[in-house]
Amino acid sequence: MVRAVEYIRRMRGGAQSHLFRCDDGAYYVVKFQNNPQHLRVLANEMLGTYLARRLGLPAPICNVVEVSRELVENTVDLVIQLGAGRIPCKPGKQFGSQFPAHPAEVTAYDFLPDEQLGQVDNLAEFAGILVFDKWTCNTNGRQVVFLREPGQSGFHAWMIDQGFCFNAGDWNFPDAPLRGLYVRQRVYAPVSGLDSFQPYLGRVEHRMTRDTLGEAIEQIPPEWYHSDLDALEAMAERLYQRRERIRELIVSARDSSRQPFPNWK
């Protein structure tokens, strides 16, 4: 766990996250317990980010961030904006996604046009994150931030925002062919068949054991899921059992009206 020591700014997005500098010297995008999406998105973020990193995907380091009551009370922008007003962010343990570099030293983009997507140095990892999103039934569009280091012409993609994995607060798996796909089809140009989703398919099928999932859920603070461990363990068991369905779900996406894989042979 780290502690927030300096407020930086509000971030875009439905969860109304905020950027902080923490006492480890790193910067974290922080989602609060009383965010407008659901309390469980914090648990989803911790579990999903842990699993994505175990698969070798470019997901940020995550941590529990303690935000003090004093910091909330003395920071006018630390509020959750609702339809009819706003309420203070809830102090305590929040989810933090570490910003991959110093925010002032890199340029971050939420979107790139197709001609610049060809300059992304890890484009093939979009196939890997699709394996992850199909496995976890991410019901939100795949969220990505593209970072450009100073003096570099290319970009590096970071796979962020796992809050709507496991269907956000519902913790079920309503699969649909288009779920998990990134909005720009250009990122799937390297895909020529199911083999293009390796080694991630094999890692989920053979390395994501019940013990691995158990280790992951042990890291989640109980207040992020109302201490309902039975519900969390039941969701993790369903996730374990879904490993063998990923190939079927990818093929279903291939056969959809969108035709997302233009070079599948």
C-alpha angles and dihedrals in degrees: 000000000000132000127235110238105167132031114222111173149309116275130218122256143078095278090060094227125186132213119235139175109229135204093263089064094250129115121239135194101222129206115198128223092242095050114145095248105060140300090243093062086080090057089045091051093052095045096040096046092047091052094044091054091047087056090054095250123147098257120144124257109264132206144168107262119203111213112191126225089237092057091049093047093048097046113076094196095056094099138115110234114220132182095267100029142316140279131202118266110259113252121227134059114001135171116261127194109197114235104238093231141004104300092227094052102054136047114234125201128190091197139026127190117241095262091057094044085072087066093060107113096208101041092136090065090073086077088053095051089049088058088052094046093049091048094049095036096235102200094191126075112271107270119214136173119203115210127198118197119219111277093013125118096199135067137231120214121224118194106224139172113044093171096115095050110117086028096292111266096356097070095210134111114241097174122203129172097245098044115112095021119129114240095241113067091200091081090067095057091108091057112105100157143325090304088068088069092063140139088026096059091054093046093054094043097047109021104038096087129167088258091055091051090046091054089050098052092047088068094059116098109239092231088067091068102027089258090285095147093165091061092047093049092047090053091048091051091053089049090053092051092050095066093095093053099061096091090051091050093050092050089050088055090048091053095047123111090257093064092205099183107065095177099045106131 
